[in-house]
Amino acid sequence: MHPLPYPRLPERLGKLSAVVLWSNRRLPRPELPRLRPRATPTDLTKVDFTELVPEPVPFLGQAAYIQLEFFESLARSVATAPTLSAKEGLSRAAGGALRQHHALIAELRRLDVEPVVVMAPFAPAAERFRQASAGADWYELLLGIHVTAGMLDDYFSRLAEGLPGELATRVRAILAEDEASAGVLHDELFAAIAAEPGLADRLALWGRSLVGDTLLIARSALRASDSNDRGADVEPVFTELIAAHTRRMDALGLTA
């Protein structure tokens, strides 16, 4: 399988933020909750996801397709990496995303459904999200993966608490943070920021621009009838996601 060349994106004038288009018109960004940047999970209200999580099949289909998109982004980062060391490390991270995808596909097959059919409705939005979070160069691509994968893996793992019985336990184990993969992304970004003057400011702005689009994907995973009416019930989880995002950015020396 030959790696695809990294596509050149048009020069952005005056802004770095990318917007996910869910239709032919621009939707407003979700209002982000105010929070203390270093909130910890113990500070937050326990959320019961039983009434919020969609049925297992669509939940697994969306989660599986998102992992496939993360794999594709990581594969592109391997193809465009500037050093052999970076290629090797990022290839391991790509393998981790692919393993998560295959594990979720296996859960769909246990439910006697065709994974491709289940994933298909989520493909257009997920692909637009991947493209919007790809950035203008390799550094922005890496930070886009680091930020969005971290937030969405955390979120889908929490949402999986509402799945029935042992399925919840298995899915949460599948989506558990891959510390090795996250470490590779962090280390590559940290080294690049230290070596290239001015990169930190650009990446800090890019990282901030990714949060709203990522929360749109997260909200879309709620049961459709509840995604707006029950927004306040899951607000502590979104607060926790943004707090974890802030810690990731802090660890890179970037302002969230």
C-alpha positions as YAML, in Angstrom:
chain: A
units: angstrom
residues:
- id: 1
  name: MET
  ca: [0.00, 0.00, 0.00]
- id: 2
  name: HIS
  ca: [1.66, 3.23, -1.12]
- id: 3
  name: PRO
  ca: [1.27, 6.29, 1.16]
- id: 4
  name: LEU
  ca: [-0.67, 9.12, -0.30]
- id: 5
  name: PRO
  ca: [1.13, 12.45, -0.66]
- id: 6
  name: TYR
  ca: [0.15, 15.00, 1.92]
- id: 7
  name: PRO
  ca: [-2.24, 17.42, 0.24]
- id: 8
  name: ARG
  ca: [-1.37, 21.09, 0.13]
- id: 9
  name: LEU
  ca: [-4.04, 23.17, 1.71]
- id: 10
  name: PRO
  ca: [-4.91, 26.68, 0.59]
- id: 11
  name: GLU
  ca: [-3.27, 29.50, 2.47]
- id: 12
  name: ARG
  ca: [-5.52, 30.74, 5.21]
- id: 13
  name: LEU
  ca: [-5.81, 34.49, 5.45]
- id: 14
  name: GLY
  ca: [-5.95, 35.90, 8.93]
- id: 15
  name: LYS
  ca: [-7.14, 32.78, 10.74]
- id: 16
  name: LEU
  ca: [-6.14, 29.22, 11.43]
- id: 17
  name: SER
  ca: [-9.41, 27.74, 12.61]
- id: 18
  name: ALA
  ca: [-11.13, 25.04, 10.58]
- id: 19
  name: VAL
  ca: [-14.86, 24.53, 10.64]
- id: 20
  name: VAL
  ca: [-16.72, 21.27, 10.19]
- id: 21
  name: LEU
  ca: [-19.58, 21.69, 7.74]
- id: 22
  name: TRP
  ca: [-22.48, 19.48, 8.69]
- id: 23
  name: SER
  ca: [-24.59, 20.74, 5.78]
- id: 24
  name: ASN
  ca: [-24.33, 23.34, 3.06]
- id: 25
  name: ARG
  ca: [-24.66, 26.11, 5.60]
- id: 26
  name: ARG
  ca: [-22.42, 27.08, 8.49]
- id: 27
  name: LEU
  ca: [-23.70, 26.08, 11.90]
- id: 28
  name: PRO
  ca: [-22.89, 28.06, 15.05]
- id: 29
  name: ARG
  ca: [-20.23, 26.64, 17.29]
- id: 30
  name: PRO
  ca: [-21.39, 25.15, 20.58]
- id: 31
  name: GLU
  ca: [-21.07, 27.39, 23.60]
- id: 32
  name: LEU
  ca: [-18.16, 26.13, 25.65]
- id: 33
  name: PRO
  ca: [-18.60, 25.89, 29.41]
- id: 34
  name: ARG
  ca: [-16.59, 28.08, 31.72]
- id: 35
  name: LEU
  ca: [-14.23, 26.02, 33.81]
- id: 36
  name: ARG
  ca: [-11.21, 25.96, 36.01]
- id: 37
  name: PRO
  ca: [-8.42, 24.82, 33.68]
- id: 38
  name: ARG
  ca: [-7.05, 22.14, 35.94]
- id: 39
  name: ALA
  ca: [-10.26, 20.56, 37.12]
- id: 40
  name: THR
  ca: [-9.95, 16.88, 37.97]
- id: 41
  name: PRO
  ca: [-12.55, 14.13, 37.55]
- id: 42
  name: THR
  ca: [-13.19, 14.10, 41.30]
- id: 43
  name: ASP
  ca: [-14.40, 17.71, 41.07]
- id: 44
  name: LEU
  ca: [-17.20, 16.80, 38.67]
- id: 45
  name: THR
  ca: [-20.72, 15.50, 39.05]
- id: 46
  name: LYS
  ca: [-21.29, 11.82, 38.27]
- id: 47
  name: VAL
  ca: [-23.25, 11.49, 35.03]
- id: 48
  name: ASP
  ca: [-25.57, 8.55, 34.32]
- id: 49
  name: PHE
  ca: [-25.30, 7.86, 30.59]
- id: 50
  name: THR
  ca: [-27.93, 5.12, 30.54]
- id: 51
  name: GLU
  ca: [-30.61, 7.40, 29.05]
- id: 52
  name: LEU
  ca: [-28.21, 9.34, 26.82]
- id: 53
  name: VAL
  ca: [-26.18, 6.73, 24.98]
- id: 54
  name: PRO
  ca: [-27.70, 5.64, 21.66]
- id: 55
  name: GLU
  ca: [-28.40, 2.01, 20.90]
- id: 56
  name: PRO
  ca: [-25.23, -0.14, 20.91]
- id: 57
  name: VAL
  ca: [-25.11, -0.66, 17.14]
- id: 58
  name: PRO
  ca: [-24.99, 3.02, 16.05]
- id: 59
  name: PHE
  ca: [-22.71, 3.88, 18.98]
- id: 60
  name: LEU
  ca: [-20.22, 1.21, 17.94]
- id: 61
  name: GLY
  ca: [-20.54, 2.18, 14.28]
- id: 62
  name: GLN
  ca: [-19.67, 5.82, 14.93]
- id: 63
  name: ALA
  ca: [-16.85, 4.98, 17.33]
- id: 64
  name: ALA
  ca: [-15.37, 2.47, 14.87]
- id: 65
  name: TYR
  ca: [-15.44, 4.91, 11.98]
- id: 66
  name: ILE
  ca: [-13.81, 7.64, 14.05]
- id: 67
  name: GLN
  ca: [-10.96, 5.26, 14.91]
- id: 68
  name: LEU
  ca: [-10.58, 4.51, 11.21]
- id: 69
  name: GLU
  ca: [-10.27, 8.25, 10.54]
- id: 70
  name: PHE
  ca: [-7.62, 8.55, 13.26]
- id: 71
  name: PHE
  ca: [-5.71, 5.71, 11.62]
- id: 72
  name: GLU
  ca: [-5.88, 7.47, 8.26]
- id: 73
  name: SER
  ca: [-4.60, 10.72, 9.78]
- id: 74
  name: LEU
  ca: [-1.78, 8.90, 11.55]
- id: 75
  name: ALA
  ca: [-0.85, 7.08, 8.36]
- id: 76
  name: ARG
  ca: [-0.61, 10.45, 6.63]
- id: 77
  name: SER
  ca: [1.59, 11.74, 9.43]
- id: 78
  name: VAL
  ca: [3.89, 8.75, 8.87]
- id: 79
  name: ALA
  ca: [4.06, 9.44, 5.13]
- id: 80
  name: THR
  ca: [4.98, 13.09, 5.65]
- id: 81
  name: ALA
  ca: [7.19, 12.76, 8.75]
- id: 82
  name: PRO
  ca: [10.56, 14.51, 8.39]
- id: 83
  name: THR
  ca: [12.67, 11.80, 10.08]
- id: 84
  name: LEU
  ca: [12.87, 8.02, 10.16]
- id: 85
  name: SER
  ca: [12.55, 8.09, 13.94]
- id: 86
  name: ALA
  ca: [9.27, 10.00, 13.67]
- id: 87
  name: LYS
  ca: [7.99, 7.60, 11.01]
- id: 88
  name: GLU
  ca: [8.72, 4.59, 13.22]
- id: 89
  name: GLY
  ca: [7.05, 6.04, 16.30]
- id: 90
  name: LEU
  ca: [4.00, 7.31, 14.47]
- id: 91
  name: SER
  ca: [3.57, 3.99, 12.66]
- id: 92
  name: ARG
  ca: [3.13, 2.35, 16.08]
- id: 93
  name: ALA
  ca: [0.51, 4.95, 16.99]
- id: 94
  name: ALA
  ca: [-1.28, 4.27, 13.70]
- id: 95
  name: GLY
  ca: [-1.25, 0.57, 14.50]
- id: 96
  name: GLY
  ca: [-2.90, 1.31, 17.84]
- id: 97
  name: ALA
  ca: [-5.76, 3.22, 16.20]
- id: 98
  name: LEU
  ca: [-6.25, 0.40, 13.70]
- id: 99
  name: ARG
  ca: [-6.39, -2.18, 16.50]
- id: 100
  name: GLN
  ca: [-9.08, -0.13, 18.24]
- id: 101
  name: HIS
  ca: [-11.04, 0.07, 14.99]
- id: 102
  name: HIS
  ca: [-10.84, -3.69, 14.46]
- id: 103
  name: ALA
  ca: [-11.85, -4.39, 18.07]
- id: 104
  name: LEU
  ca: [-14.96, -2.23, 17.69]
- id: 105
  name: ILE
  ca: [-15.74, -3.94, 14.38]
- id: 106
  name: ALA
  ca: [-15.53, -7.28, 16.20]
- id: 107
  name: GLU
  ca: [-18.12, -6.03, 18.71]
- id: 108
  name: LEU
  ca: [-20.46, -5.14, 15.84]
- id: 109
  name: ARG
  ca: [-20.07, -8.61, 14.38]
- id: 110
  name: ARG
  ca: [-20.89, -10.12, 17.77]
- id: 111
  name: LEU
  ca: [-24.21, -8.28, 17.45]
- id: 112
  name: ASP
  ca: [-24.72, -9.95, 14.05]
- id: 113
  name: VAL
  ca: [-24.65, -6.77, 11.97]
- id: 114
  name: GLU
  ca: [-22.60, -5.76, 8.94]
- id: 115
  name: PRO
  ca: [-20.03, -3.17, 10.11]
- id: 116
  name: VAL
  ca: [-19.74, -1.34, 6.79]
- id: 117
  name: VAL
  ca: [-23.51, -0.80, 6.65]
- id: 118
  name: VAL
  ca: [-23.55, 0.48, 10.23]
- id: 119
  name: MET
  ca: [-20.60, 2.85, 9.75]
- id: 120
  name: ALA
  ca: [-21.79, 4.31, 6.44]
- id: 121
  name: PRO
  ca: [-24.15, 6.98, 7.87]
- id: 122
  name: PHE
  ca: [-21.32, 8.42, 9.96]
- id: 123
  name: ALA
  ca: [-18.76, 8.55, 7.16]
- id: 124
  name: PRO
  ca: [-19.49, 11.98, 5.62]
- id: 125
  name: ALA
  ca: [-19.37, 13.93, 8.89]
- id: 126
  name: ALA
  ca: [-16.35, 12.03, 10.18]
- id: 127
  name: GLU
  ca: [-14.44, 12.58, 6.95]
- id: 128
  name: ARG
  ca: [-15.20, 16.30, 6.99]
- id: 129
  name: PHE
  ca: [-14.01, 16.42, 10.58]
- id: 130
  name: ARG
  ca: [-10.74, 14.68, 9.67]
- id: 131
  name: GLN
  ca: [-10.12, 17.07, 6.81]
- id: 132
  name: ALA
  ca: [-10.93, 20.12, 8.94]
- id: 133
  name: SER
  ca: [-8.55, 19.00, 11.70]
- id: 134
  name: ALA
  ca: [-5.68, 18.11, 9.34]
- id: 135
  name: GLY
  ca: [-4.13, 21.56, 9.44]
- id: 136
  name: ALA
  ca: [-1.75, 23.23, 7.02]
- id: 137
  name: ASP
  ca: [1.41, 21.23, 7.71]
- id: 138
  name: TRP
  ca: [2.82, 18.23, 9.53]
- id: 139
  name: TYR
  ca: [2.94, 19.97, 12.91]
- id: 140
  name: GLU
  ca: [-0.70, 21.02, 12.77]
- id: 141
  name: LEU
  ca: [-1.65, 17.54, 11.56]
- id: 142
  name: LEU
  ca: [0.07, 16.02, 14.59]
- id: 143
  name: LEU
  ca: [-1.52, 18.42, 17.05]
- id: 144
  name: GLY
  ca: [-4.91, 17.86, 15.42]
- id: 145
  name: ILE
  ca: [-4.60, 14.12, 16.03]
- id: 146
  name: HIS
  ca: [-3.29, 14.61, 19.57]
- id: 147
  name: VAL
  ca: [-6.14, 16.94, 20.54]
- id: 148
  name: THR
  ca: [-9.09, 15.32, 18.78]
- id: 149
  name: ALA
  ca: [-8.17, 11.69, 19.48]
- id: 150
  name: GLY
  ca: [-7.54, 12.49, 23.13]
- id: 151
  name: MET
  ca: [-10.86, 14.26, 23.57]
- id: 152
  name: LEU
  ca: [-12.99, 11.80, 21.61]
- id: 153
  name: ASP
  ca: [-11.44, 8.65, 23.08]
- id: 154
  name: ASP
  ca: [-12.13, 10.08, 26.54]
- id: 155
  name: TYR
  ca: [-15.68, 11.02, 25.60]
- id: 156
  name: PHE
  ca: [-16.68, 7.77, 23.91]
- id: 157
  name: SER
  ca: [-15.19, 5.85, 26.82]
- id: 158
  name: ARG
  ca: [-17.38, 7.80, 29.24]
- id: 159
  name: LEU
  ca: [-20.44, 7.48, 27.02]
- id: 160
  name: ALA
  ca: [-19.86, 3.72, 26.85]
- id: 161
  name: GLU
  ca: [-20.80, 3.56, 30.54]
- id: 162
  name: GLY
  ca: [-24.41, 3.61, 29.36]
- id: 163
  name: LEU
  ca: [-24.05, 0.50, 27.18]
- id: 164
  name: PRO
  ca: [-25.61, -2.72, 28.48]
- id: 165
  name: GLY
  ca: [-23.75, -5.15, 30.72]
- id: 166
  name: GLU
  ca: [-20.38, -6.52, 29.73]
- id: 167
  name: LEU
  ca: [-20.42, -4.62, 26.43]
- id: 168
  name: ALA
  ca: [-19.77, -1.44, 28.38]
- id: 169
  name: THR
  ca: [-16.72, -2.97, 30.06]
- id: 170
  name: ARG
  ca: [-15.30, -4.30, 26.80]
- id: 171
  name: VAL
  ca: [-15.80, -1.05, 24.89]
- id: 172
  name: ARG
  ca: [-14.27, 1.04, 27.66]
- id: 173
  name: ALA
  ca: [-11.25, -1.27, 27.63]
- id: 174
  name: ILE
  ca: [-10.94, -0.88, 23.85]
- id: 175
  name: LEU
  ca: [-11.06, 2.91, 24.11]
- id: 176
  name: ALA
  ca: [-8.74, 3.15, 27.11]
- id: 177
  name: GLU
  ca: [-6.02, 5.71, 26.47]
- id: 178
  name: ASP
  ca: [-3.07, 4.31, 24.56]
- id: 179
  name: GLU
  ca: [-0.31, 5.97, 26.57]
- id: 180
  name: ALA
  ca: [2.41, 4.85, 24.16]
- id: 181
  name: SER
  ca: [0.67, 6.41, 21.16]
- id: 182
  name: ALA
  ca: [-0.14, 9.61, 23.03]
- id: 183
  name: GLY
  ca: [3.47, 9.73, 24.18]
- id: 184
  name: VAL
  ca: [4.79, 9.52, 20.62]
- id: 185
  name: LEU
  ca: [2.62, 12.44, 19.52]
- id: 186
  name: HIS
  ca: [3.56, 14.48, 22.58]
- id: 187
  name: ASP
  ca: [7.28, 13.84, 22.18]
- id: 188
  name: GLU
  ca: [7.35, 14.75, 18.48]
- id: 189
  name: LEU
  ca: [5.41, 17.94, 19.10]
- id: 190
  name: PHE
  ca: [7.44, 18.90, 22.17]
- id: 191
  name: ALA
  ca: [10.73, 18.50, 20.29]
- id: 192
  name: ALA
  ca: [9.45, 20.50, 17.31]
- id: 193
  name: ILE
  ca: [8.19, 23.34, 19.50]
- id: 194
  name: ALA
  ca: [11.55, 23.53, 21.28]
- id: 195
  name: ALA
  ca: [13.48, 23.58, 18.00]
- id: 196
  name: GLU
  ca: [11.40, 25.99, 15.93]
- id: 197
  name: PRO
  ca: [10.88, 29.58, 17.17]
- id: 198
  name: GLY
  ca: [7.33, 30.82, 16.69]
- id: 199
  name: LEU
  ca: [5.80, 27.38, 16.31]
- id: 200
  name: ALA
  ca: [4.34, 27.41, 19.82]
- id: 201
  name: ASP
  ca: [2.14, 30.45, 19.19]
- id: 202
  name: ARG
  ca: [0.83, 29.04, 15.93]
- id: 203
  name: LEU
  ca: [0.07, 25.63, 17.43]
- id: 204
  name: ALA
  ca: [-1.57, 27.16, 20.49]
- id: 205
  name: LEU
  ca: [-4.01, 29.01, 18.24]
- id: 206
  name: TRP
  ca: [-4.59, 25.89, 16.16]
- id: 207
  name: GLY
  ca: [-5.22, 23.78, 19.24]
- id: 208
  name: ARG
  ca: [-7.82, 26.22, 20.54]
- id: 209
  name: SER
  ca: [-9.62, 26.21, 17.19]
- id: 210
  name: LEU
  ca: [-10.07, 22.43, 17.30]
- id: 211
  name: VAL
  ca: [-12.15, 22.29, 20.48]
- id: 212
  name: GLY
  ca: [-15.48, 23.49, 19.10]
- id: 213
  name: ASP
  ca: [-15.44, 21.13, 16.14]
- id: 214
  name: THR
  ca: [-14.51, 18.20, 18.37]
- id: 215
  name: LEU
  ca: [-17.39, 18.94, 20.73]
- id: 216
  name: LEU
  ca: [-19.77, 18.94, 17.77]
- id: 217
  name: ILE
  ca: [-18.73, 15.36, 17.03]
- id: 218
  name: ALA
  ca: [-19.10, 14.47, 20.71]
- id: 219
  name: ARG
  ca: [-22.60, 15.92, 20.93]
- id: 220
  name: SER
  ca: [-23.63, 14.05, 17.78]
- id: 221
  name: ALA
  ca: [-23.00, 10.77, 19.61]
- id: 222
  name: LEU
  ca: [-25.78, 11.44, 22.11]
- id: 223
  name: ARG
  ca: [-29.16, 9.92, 21.49]
- id: 224
  name: ALA
  ca: [-30.69, 12.22, 18.86]
- id: 225
  name: SER
  ca: [-33.78, 13.13, 20.88]
- id: 226
  name: ASP
  ca: [-31.64, 14.03, 23.89]
- id: 227
  name: SER
  ca: [-28.68, 15.85, 22.34]
- id: 228
  name: ASN
  ca: [-30.25, 19.27, 22.94]
- id: 229
  name: ASP
  ca: [-32.75, 18.65, 25.73]
- id: 230
  name: ARG
  ca: [-30.25, 16.88, 27.99]
- id: 231
  name: GLY
  ca: [-27.25, 19.06, 27.24]
- id: 232
  name: ALA
  ca: [-27.07, 20.36, 30.81]
- id: 233
  name: ASP
  ca: [-26.95, 16.80, 32.15]
- id: 234
  name: VAL
  ca: [-23.70, 16.05, 30.34]
- id: 235
  name: GLU
  ca: [-22.13, 19.47, 30.81]
- id: 236
  name: PRO
  ca: [-19.80, 18.13, 33.55]
- id: 237
  name: VAL
  ca: [-18.39, 15.66, 31.03]
- id: 238
  name: PHE
  ca: [-17.72, 18.38, 28.47]
- id: 239
  name: THR
  ca: [-16.10, 20.41, 31.23]
- id: 240
  name: GLU
  ca: [-13.89, 17.43, 32.05]
- id: 241
  name: LEU
  ca: [-12.98, 16.96, 28.38]
- id: 242
  name: ILE
  ca: [-11.87, 20.57, 28.07]
- id: 243
  name: ALA
  ca: [-9.92, 20.33, 31.33]
- id: 244
  name: ALA
  ca: [-8.07, 17.28, 29.99]
- id: 245
  name: HIS
  ca: [-7.46, 19.17, 26.74]
- id: 246
  name: THR
  ca: [-5.96, 22.02, 28.75]
- id: 247
  name: ARG
  ca: [-3.63, 19.62, 30.52]
- id: 248
  name: ARG
  ca: [-2.47, 18.16, 27.19]
- id: 249
  name: MET
  ca: [-1.75, 21.64, 25.88]
- id: 250
  name: ASP
  ca: [-0.02, 22.62, 29.13]
- id: 251
  name: ALA
  ca: [2.24, 19.59, 28.84]
- id: 252
  name: LEU
  ca: [3.39, 20.92, 25.46]
- id: 253
  name: GLY
  ca: [3.91, 24.41, 26.82]
- id: 254
  name: LEU
  ca: [0.94, 25.71, 24.82]
- id: 255
  name: THR
  ca: [-1.84, 27.98, 26.02]
- id: 256
  name: ALA
  ca: [-5.22, 26.27, 25.67]
...
